Amino acid sequence: MPRERETRRKVEKDEDDGRSKTVADNRRAFFNYTIDEKVEAGLALTGSEIKSVRDGRVDLRDGYARIDGGEAWLRNVRVAPWPQASPWEPADPLRVRKLLLHRDQIAHLVGKVSQKGYTLVPLRMYLKSGRAKVELGLARGKRKYEKRQVLKEREAAREMDAAIRRRSPRP
């Protein structure tokens, strides 16, 4: 019996270990935008930036991606400076960072973003096998009345759940 427990623990560890660890997510993007498509992109970072990312010192809230000259760039994403970083390394937390995408992925995104009302928004940043990745969403902005409708639906669902909990007998 103890051996089964040990092997089960080992398998669970392996599943969690090398896969992916979410560092930061942009929950506000799901409220402000309708996400039509998701794309995974690598991120070119300096040594001290990857240490800050691993420590979870990232803010995606106002970030967006833009495609210039056949290359994708992540803008307005704050990666806090690493305290023990070299003084000669640039310490600009809001610097523009290059996104690592295949040429055909960039061409596909250029076609989609050129349509009116679409933009690329970072949804979450995570580590996958030790490498920093960003999940980008092809997003269309929501109107104010759409946001209000989402809030009403959420509130109605919360009230229904509360009513069900009150009515159902507890064992």
Buried (B, 14 or more C-beta within 10 A) or exposed (E): EEEEEEEEEEEEEEEEEEEBEEBBBBEEBBEEBEBEEEBBBBBEBBEBBBBBBBEEBBBBEBBBBBBEEEEBBBBBBBBBBBEEBEEEEEBEBEBEBBBBBEEEBBEBBEEBBEEEEBBBBBBBBBBEEEEBBBBBBBBBEBEEEEEEEEEEEEEEEEEEEEEEEEEEEEE
